[in-house]
Amino acid sequence: MLNFKKRGDYLIDTDIEFRKGVLFIRINNTLKEKEYLASSNAIKELVSQIGIKYLVINFNEESVDNDFKLKLIINNYEYLKKISGKLLLCGNIDISLCNNLYIDKIDNELEAFKIIDRRQNGLN
């Protein structure tokens, strides 16, 4: 579990796993603060430093702050789009946001491998 901090206060509680070329970030909860951009940028920097091309962000039921979700999604979506990567969303997320940005919403993390496999084989 990784915690991204700013000025000693935990902003987000995450579980991060890298498996088969996909970075999974599970957002366990977010605090009600206005300084979410620091955490969002920290995740984006992690993705760019490692050279991740496929990212799954999984929001659990308690991660209800939509401002944070939106900043995190947009920040990583734009970066991954530039490098021909793919962002997938899972869990507690508004489907209309996914539809507006043409981001796949998956029911579970295992679906990510199916989507990425189809994409790599030109079937998507």
Secondary structure, DSSP 8 states (H G I E B T S, - for coil): -EEEEETTEEEEEEEEEEETTEEEEEEEEE-S-S-HHHHHHHHHHHHHHHT--EEEEEE-TT---HHHHHHHHHHHHHHHHHTT-EEEEEES--HHHHHHHT-EEESSTHHHHHHHHHHHTT--
